[in-house]
Amino acid sequence: MCIVANKIKFCSCTNRSVNKLDHYWILHRFNEGKDMLTIGESIMSYEMAHPTYEINADQLRQRLNELDAFDSPITFEENDQLEIVFNHLAKDTSKRVTYCFRYRLGIWQSEDYEPFELMNHYDELTFGKFKDITPA
């Protein structure tokens, strides 16, 4: 994966399912009443070993904390989580990369991606795709 652009735009301009998008983001909101138990086994993630993973994580975190990162206003709440996925449709699963950020004290912070936590305790609030994903 390339290094993401420092002016990547998080767009809510899609009505398609994320399953049909190669790159997407999902905003998850904590649901106090949701206490599901998802049984399964997590698969070891190789994405953190990718040479640009940390660079992109930092670039995305910085961008998320800029006022114009999203194409439309979204009111974030404490402990919202943002899941960002690149190369979702890649046949080679080692090419798929997922980043996660948590909204704390008014800013987005990098977070370990815990899919079972999101499934068990969070609702998907909204999702979208990207504009200006790679540097010009």
C-alpha positions in Angstrom: 0.0 0.0 0.0 1.1 3.5 -0.8 1.3 6.3 1.7 -2.1 8.0 2.0 -2.5 11.7 1.1 -2.4 14.2 3.8 -5.6 15.7 2.5 -7.6 12.5 2.2 -11.3 13.2 2.3 -13.8 11.0 4.2 -16.9 11.1 2.1 -20.4 10.0 3.1 -21.4 10.1 -0.5 -22.3 6.5 -1.1 -25.4 4.4 -0.6 -23.6 1.1 -1.5 -22.7 -1.6 1.0 -19.1 -1.5 2.3 -18.9 -5.0 1.0 -18.7 -3.6 -2.5 -16.2 -0.9 -1.7 -12.4 -1.4 -2.0 -11.6 1.4 0.5 -14.1 2.5 3.1 -14.6 3.9 6.6 -17.2 3.0 9.2 -18.2 5.1 12.3 -19.1 2.8 15.2 -20.9 4.2 18.3 -20.9 2.5 21.7 -24.3 1.0 22.6 -24.6 0.6 26.4 -27.5 -1.9 25.9 -25.7 -4.1 23.4 -23.9 -7.0 25.0 -23.6 -9.6 22.3 -21.3 -12.6 22.5 -19.6 -13.3 19.2 -17.7 -16.6 19.2 -14.9 -17.0 16.9 -11.2 -17.0 16.5 -9.3 -13.9 15.6 -6.9 -14.2 12.7 -3.4 -12.8 13.0 -3.1 -9.5 11.3 0.0 -8.9 9.1 -0.9 -5.3 8.3 1.1 -3.8 11.2 4.3 -5.3 9.7 3.7 -3.4 6.4 6.4 -0.8 6.0 3.9 2.1 5.6 1.5 1.1 8.3 2.7 3.4 11.0 3.3 6.3 8.6 -0.3 6.0 7.3 -1.7 5.6 10.9 -0.1 8.8 11.9 -1.2 10.6 8.7 -4.8 9.4 9.1 -4.9 10.4 12.8 -3.6 13.9 11.9 -6.1 14.2 9.1 -9.1 13.0 11.2 -8.3 15.8 13.7 -8.6 18.5 11.0 -12.0 20.2 10.7 -12.4 19.5 7.0 -11.6 15.8 7.0 -15.2 14.8 6.4 -17.3 16.0 3.5 -20.3 16.6 5.8 -20.6 17.5 9.5 -20.7 14.6 11.9 -21.1 15.0 15.6 -18.7 12.6 17.3 -19.2 11.2 20.8 -16.7 10.0 23.4 -15.5 6.5 22.6 -16.8 6.5 19.0 -14.6 4.3 17.0 -13.6 4.8 13.3 -12.7 1.7 11.3 -10.7 2.5 8.1 -10.2 -0.2 5.6 -8.0 -0.2 2.4 -7.9 -2.9 -0.3 -10.9 -4.7 1.1 -11.6 -6.4 -2.3 -8.0 -7.7 -2.7 -7.9 -11.4 -3.3 -4.6 -11.5 -1.5 -5.6 -10.9 2.1 -2.2 -9.7 3.0 -2.9 -6.6 0.9 -5.9 -5.6 3.1 -5.2 -3.0 5.8 -7.4 -1.9 8.6 -6.8 1.1 10.9 -8.9 1.9 14.0 -9.2 5.2 15.9 -11.1 6.1 19.1 -12.6 9.5 19.8 -11.4 10.6 23.2 -11.3 14.0 24.9 -12.4 15.7 21.6 -9.7 14.1 19.4 -9.1 11.0 17.4 -6.4 8.7 18.8 -5.0 5.5 17.3 -6.5 2.3 18.7 -5.9 -1.4 18.4 -8.4 -2.9 16.0 -10.7 -5.3 18.0 -13.4 -6.6 15.6 -15.1 -8.6 18.3 -15.4 -5.5 20.6 -17.0 -3.6 17.7 -19.4 -6.4 16.9 -20.4 -7.0 20.6 -20.7 -3.5 22.0 -21.0 -1.0 19.1 -23.5 -0.1 16.4 -22.5 1.0 12.9 -23.6 4.6 12.7 -22.6 5.6 9.2 -20.0 4.7 6.6 -18.4 6.1 3.4 -15.6 6.1 1.0 -12.7 8.3 0.2 -11.6 11.1 -2.1 -8.1 12.2 -2.7 -6.7 8.9 -1.2 -3.2 9.1 -2.7 -0.8 12.0 -3.0 -0.9 13.9 -6.3 
